[in-house]
Amino acid sequence: MIWLVIIMVSVAFFQVPPLLRRKQWRELVGFALVWLSAVLYASLVVMDFPLPTMVEIIKLTYEKINMAYESLSMLF
């Protein structure tokens, strides 16, 4: 777990200062969102938390889209 912290902090250490110097606020917010999601995901992986595979996520997403499409098509 300590290696995860070291790596993620070093990534932020090298990425954030140039964005602050150039006053790229939108890029900084985008980086922060991606970085926080990466920290969360990596932390869950390190703790051996059971995560769904990408195939399961895609399948669930398409099932939800298909159900919404079918309910809309019933209206017309």
N, C-alpha and C positions, 0 to 999 in steps of 0.2 A: 504493500500500500504506500510505503514511503517513496518508492520509485515513481509511482503515479503522481504523487504530489510534486516531486522534484521536476518531472517532465512537464507537467501542465503549468507550473509556475514559471518555468524557463521559457515556455512558448509564449506566455503572456508577457513576460519580461522583455522579450525581443520584439513582439508585435505591437504592443500598446504605445510605447513612447513615440515612435514615428507618426502614428495616427494622431496623437495629441499635439505634437509639434506642428503638423500640417493642418490642424483643426478640422480633421475629417470625422465629424461627429456621427454621420450616418454609417460610415464604414466601421467606426468604433462600436456602435450599437450592434451592427450586424456581426462583427467579430465576437462581441460579448455573448450574444445569443448562441452562436455556433460553439463557442468555447465552453459555455456553461452546459450545453447539451452534451458535448464530448466528455466533460468532467463527470456528469451524471452517468452517462452510459459506461464509461471506463470504470467508474467506481462500482457500478452494479456487476460488471464483468469480473472485476478483481475479487468481489465478495461472493462470487459463485451464485449470484441470484439468477433464477431461471428466467431467461428472456426469450421472447418469441423470435423465430428466424425471420429473415426478410421475406421469404416466400409466404409465411403465415400472415405477415402484416399486409402484403400486397393482396393476398387472397381475401382477407377480411375487408380491406378497403374496397375492392371490386364488388364483393358481395353487398356491401352497404350501398354503393352507387347503383348496382343493379336493382336492389329493392326499391330505392327512391325512384328510379326510372320506371319500374313496373307500376308503382303506385301513381305516378303522374300519367302514365299511359292509360290507366283505367279511367281517368277523369275525361279523356277525350275520345 
